[in-house]
Amino acid sequence: MRPISLRSAQLSNNQPMLICGMELFKRWGLDSGLKISDLAISNFFRELEKGYNVDNPYHNNVHGADVMYSVHCFMENSKVSERAL
């Protein structure tokens, strides 16, 4: 998985949180572990993304996806996954 960028936001129809969130739910096994459907997950991330002001140059949905991905990298590299999940 590549880092989140403005280009990835454009390629995702300006829904980087949806794309990143779906990928991370799958990667961490949260969808099957919590028995959550893809539809429910995608609806959650779509609603979350609607709360961001896309005109804000910093605190926007691209930043939200970047933070999500950064937390994933931190957890993966610190071996949190081996202890927590």
FENURKA-V447920 format. One record per pair of residues at least 12 apart in sequence whose ideal C-beta (glycine too) atoms are under 6 Angstrom apart, sorted by sequence separation. I is the first residue (numbers start at 1). GAP is how many residues later the second one is. If there is no record, write none. Layout:
I GAP
I GAP
This chain:
4 12
49 12
52 12
25 16
1 22
21 24
18 27
17 28
18 28
17 31
17 32
15 34
17 44
16 45
20 45
16 46
17 47
17 48
20 48
24 48
16 49
20 49
9 53
4 61
4 62
4 65
